[in-house]
């Protein structure tokens, strides 16, 4: 049994308390330890992704206790892709936090950052629903601490709203877990996939309620309308590096929907038939529309970016809600794109903040580093709006192509194309006000010039844009990989057989794999 699988969880879990206990008053040492930990995470994530690239499903049994009795971690193509995406994103976000000095504006930033990574990695690697709930709670606690980093009344209010809304989700999650356990006697996902199929049509009420509750919980995490109210203020008020890391947080909800509703409650399962297309696709279309309308209507740059995240999650959920291999493959391609694009825009908004009095979309004097920041914003806006030649354009084409077989294909095309036009107008408006019309404003006499952003901040943003460019250049290879990933998700038998024995037979500890 390989121990590499548990490292993405154990490594940040060890680095965080060491930072608190041994280096709480030494920001330089904290930075070194945190960066070293994230670099190690990137290396481990690359190794796990290479191991899973050929379709291998690897099992790790905590304490050598076999499923469904013990805690298990499982890696396959999907989980390792999300782990690698998180690790790479964390590296550039951390570089920005160090370069901009955000990590030194409050206490325990690096420890909380590591705990946040622990929760995200655990959510992607766990093999049972209860531990998915546990890692969701680790996410909630660490993210609240990061949200209120550096203080401020507005940030505190947004943090309280964020926590309260997510506590409602946690409560629903517990209700769902209780219902599932009462109906099946297990919470291991692979074991559930076997047992749910054995439930007769006359006893489906409990499991259908549980399936609906789970979908609501994951929709809250993914910020799907009408459960998106927590996101705009929370992300806009959070420190920029924190908001950039949060770009992966909504993808945890999308990942959970993909995992649970392709393996435990697949579209062809009679027990939950009709659940997937009842409201998820319409809600996703409304999310896409509201997000992009919010981009056009936003009066501050940070809220504009927050609404663009809602819109991008709407696009992801449109593709997921089709529940076809083509739809899931397109969604996974777009998840990588939207995570990188969203994080890039949050960091760029902080570059703008450092050179202006505030982030209001009003004419103000030219900021320091205006030309370079404007160029980065231009690229980030093209990516998020889905204009060629970057990966957002290709991702939208894949989503539109996947929607051809849907009964709502006309609505999908109309909403996707209309929202794309609206987002273009919104980003163009913001860019012209921030960077072009600024040249018509005369600086106040005697006003001290604002400092130019640190070079390391530009390096971090440039690194994310380079990844977006690579995601575009290698789009064929990436989509081919996500297609094989989707095929593996819709044929989960190898995953199930790796984790548990055949239905009706109790699993025993197996030793080496």
Protein Blocks (a to p, Z undefined) as FASTA:
>chain_A
ZZklmmmmmmmmmmmmmmmmmmmmmmklmmmmmmmmmmmmmmmmmmmmmmmmnopacddd
ehhiacfkbccddddfklmmmmmmmmmmmmmmmmmmmmnommmmbghklmmmmmmmmmmm
mmmmpcbfklmmmmmmmmmmmmmmmmmggiajklmmmmmmmmmmmmmmmmmmmmmmmmmm
mmnopabfklmmmmmmmpcfklmmmmmmmmmmmmmmmmmmnopafklmmmmmmmmmpcfk
lmmmmmmmmmmmmmmmmmmmmmmmgfklmklgoklmmmmmmmmmmmmmmmmmmmmmpcbf
klmmmmmmmmmmmmmmmmmmnopaklmmmmmmmmmmmmmmmmmmmmmmmmmmmmcfblcd
cdddddehklmmmmmmmmmmmmmnopafbfklmmmmmmmmmmmmpmklmmmmmmmmmmmm
mmmmmmmmmmmmmmmmmmmpccdehiacdddddfklmmmmmmmmmmmmmmmmmmmmmmmm
mmmmmmmmmmmmlmmmmmpccehiacddebjZZ
